[in-house]
Structures are given as C-alpha cells and as structure tokens.
Amino acid sequence: MSYVYLKFGRYDADSNDLTIDTIPLNVTSVGVSVQKTIPAFPIPFSGVVTGESLTAALDLGMATKTIDLQGFISETTLRKTRTPSSGGTETNTALTYTAHEIAQMIASGVDSTGLQDNQSMNELVILYPSKVSNSYTARTETLVPFNFASRGNAGFGDNLGVAFRKSTYPDAQTDTGMSGFIRSFSFNFEAENIDISFSMQFEVATIGP
C-alpha cells in the first residue's frame, strides 16, 4: 500500500504540498485499532431481585486509537526545511537519502520531542479512496486522509448530539490526517539489502504543550 506520509512538525499546512517536510513510506499493511475505555460496575444483588445479574457502565467518551504500519524504506528524494547555521532565510533542498539515512532520521525524530519541530513527526497521513463527501453527496472517487471523524456538521448528520467537532470528515487529499506521536519504530540493517523493512505504531493524540 502506498500513499502514506509522515509529516514533520515544520510542515506548512497552508502549502498543501506533501513533498516538503514529509517522509513517504512504502507500506504493505495498515492495522487500525480502537480500544474503548468504559468503567463498568456489577450491581450487587441484581441477580437476586431480577433473576439476571446486571452491570452498570459509564460511557465517558474515552478510547485509545493506534495505527500499526508494516512496510519497507527505500532510497528517496526528500525536500526538508533547514535552518542555515549562519542564519538567514530557511530553505528546503531536494536531496536523495539512502534507506539507511531515512531510517536513522525517523528514529531520531521518535527520540526527540515536539519542541524540535525539524526532527519530530506529529502527523500521519494515510490516503484511501472515498466516493461519499462530508455532506453525504456522491462524488468522483478521490483519495482522502484517514481519520476518525464522522460526516456532517456539528449537531447534524452522523454528528447528531455532537456540540463541537474536533475534526472534519475529509473532502480533499490535502486535508489534515491524524495528529499524534510515534509510539514505537523498529527496523533492521541487513547485509546486502538496499531496502529496509520496518514496523511502526502511531498513537492518535492531542499533544501539548
């Protein structure tokens, strides 16, 4: 599977350019996991009164969302924003990196924090085909970023009962993907291999400060 990108913290969302401050990944498998957290309490003596034991659950709107990626890293030309050591205007230059260099770059980014926005990666974009828009109209099949939003405006459509939407169902390839952090990243340098296989787990989250 292609069309998977990691965005650096320096990515300019206004540019709508997925070739600058991103790392494209050759992904063969994407696993999506949503684990809901609901406190549940068995009700004492409920079985005595009703003949059936009961459990009370309190839905507090908590869930953990993780994305597991499997694939390989290849030699790639990247355009990455850099700050000149002598000061001056920041530039981006197209340079070809080996697969080993890109693996090291990702590992360095995982090891950094959000304060180092030239290193850290805080958004994952997985493009997939869609034929139904946010407003429930048919459209020509287009690629859009995967996220966990529902179609419709706040309080309407699938968002009935939602007072404020954190994210919007995407209508364009350049829309925002999933914000969060890389929970784990592993790879192997193997003899005589040009490409490098990797596995990654990305956790969807709002990162502060």
DAVEN-V212459 format. One record per helix or strand of 3 or more residues. SS is the DSSP state (~ for helix, > for strand). FROM is the first residue (numbers start at 1). TO is the last residue. If there is no record, write none. Layout:
ss: <SS/SS>
from: <FROM/FROM>
to: <TO/TO>
This chain:
ss: <>/~/>/~/>/>/>/~/>/>/~/>/>>
from: <4/13/22/46/55/76/91/99/121/138/157/178/196>
to: <8/15/42/50/73/82/97/111/132/145/159/187/204>
